[in-house]
Amino acid sequence: MSYQTEVVVIGAGAAGFGAALTCVDAGKKVILLEKGDKVGGAGLFGAQGLFAVESCQQKADGSSFTVKDAYSELMNYTHYRSDPTITKAILEKSAETINWLGQHGLKTELVNNTQEVHQDHPKVYHQYIDKFAAFDYMVNYFKNSGGRLLTKTTASKLINEKGIISGVEIRRNQQTDIIKCQAVIVADGGYIGNSEMVKANLGIDSSNLYSMGERKATGDGIRMLAEIGADVKHLGTFENHAASVVSFQNPKWHNATIFTLTNLPFLWINREGSRFVNEAICYDFALWGNITYTMGGYYYFIIDQNTVDYLKNQTLNWTDSFERTFKSLQNQPVTHKVGPFPRIESDLNEAVEQHVAWKDNGLKGLATKLNIPYHILKANLDGYNQIVKTNEDTQFYKPAKYLQFPVSQGPFYAVRANSTSLGTIGGVKTNSKMQVLTANLKSISGAYVAGNNATGMYDTSYPTLEGISCSFAWNSGRIAGESAVQQLINL
């Protein structure tokens, strides 16, 4: 069977819908491909909102944060190793995209930034309102505007005749078909779901990485673009995000107490037994994710029996680093408190059974279980206990508020937290029009890329501006759609 259209969009997530709706709004014929049976991808099932600057909501709130401010913040964060033209294009479009989303059924509301350390930063996070209904609306709008959605359909090859896109080969209903087209927008989410690609591009042992990304994102689009000459030398950037206690023998295991303890700035040590950071870094998810990655993909947080006894019976006036995120979604106030945890000992023993925690009455036994030299572990705990005693962290400058618990009374507990990624954010080389580029920076006619398939917005890590990756998906998709429309007009 052969299909005929003007534009093929591969991937029905935020970037794909941004592109597909833009094209049908311009009166173009579009076929949108989705390899699964549900649309939305990480833009629906993972994201809760997106970044924007100078939106109507921000102006109504009295914000003075400008595109220039956001541009300077992002470029300084990446040390100018990201593409300034792409960064500027995304930021300039972000405010209008908030209005555009609302017009297409996805309403948002400006909320306080969702991470504790960003409360003094101007508000930038536009939280979704009823996102599932909104995506249903967008699907119907797309179809009613003449678009065609093919689910359970995998793109397998881009047809490139004399350097010009002319079609897409697809697999559908166990058959191979061809869609003839004049432009293709590849937006199928990167490659976090492809273990071999992850292993080849990851800077740490892949067994230490816990993925919370889209499992359908298996790098098909990147592979197809590479086959027609796209530059794919920039794949090794991951959206590092916090750290997770993960049972690899039972990945569905979850314990609320252990989850909360992971989100607090207790003593952390690396695989060598050494303290390595101000543990209050846990209040910035991107930086927390980055330091975990830097440590080779995991660390241990250490508590002793005195701390366990305290947490069993008393409230601790520390903030769970994820509390604000969850309370924001529920429109509830943040308590800035955790505990008490009456079952904490049984919860820790459960973690031991899951092989994510280790317990011993003495430090020497704990060091043996962690395969860490005892003298190094003891020296680091002694040093940390002295820091707690003096209430001043001259090593890594953790605020005095969090210097509450020495680690001196057995039994001792070590819980392993693993590097966590929301997806891959390094992809195909592109420009500010989201055209696919070759290694010599020449565009491939008719080929566009968006979202996690594109590179240029990031350096080696996910920036700390909240919602920026989702914003990049929607805005890069819209820009790719506009570029494809302009190409068709110029034919």
Secondary structure, 3 states (H helix, E strand, C coil): CEEECCEEEECCEHHHHHHHHHHHHCCCCEEEECCCCCCEHHHHHCCCEEECCCCHHHHHCCCCCCHHHHHHHHHHHCCCCCCHHHHHHHHHHHHHHHHHHHHCCCEEEECCCCCHHHCCCCCCEEEEECHHHHHHHHHHHHHHCCCEEECCEEEEEEEEECCEEEEEEEEECCEEEEEECCEEEECCCCCCCCHHHHHHHCCCCHHHEEECCCCCCCCHHHHHHHHCCECCCCCCCEEEEEEECCCCCCCCCCCHHHHHHHCCCCEEECCCCCCCCCHHHHHCHHHHHHHHHHCCCEEEEEEEHHHHHHHHHCCECCCCCCHHHHHHHHCCCCCCCECCCCCHHHHHHHHHHCCCEEEECCHHHHHHHHCCCHHHHHHHHHHHHHHHHHCCCCCCCCCHHHCCCCCCCCCEEEEEEEEEEEEECCCECECCCCEEEECCCCEEEEEEECHHHECCCCCCCCCCCCCHHHHHHHHHHHHHHHHHHHHHHHC
